[in-house]
């Protein structure tokens, strides 16, 4: 009897990603997955991050640890779907005054 090919799992989600510049390198970081990547440009960092996320999910699914890993990352399961933790963003502007030595 011939085995039918299993349909690949498709996951759709929106993950908040911070892309920052560190010297000549761009870093993409997602706190909700604790994953990061880098690239010489923002686009390259984003592309590498997409690859990292794909590998991450392929591996946790292959190992059978998806539920455990996402729960450890504080994701919640609702109606058979995983939801990332809510990111609360606060921008605080603090006045800063410091003495600067005259040259």
Buried (B, 14 or more C-beta within 10 A) or exposed (E): EEEEEEEEEEEEEEEBBEBEEEEEEBBBBBBBBEBBBBBEEBEBBBBBBEEBBEEBBEEBEEEEEBEEBBEEBEBEEEEEEBEBEEEEEEEEEEEEEEEEEEE
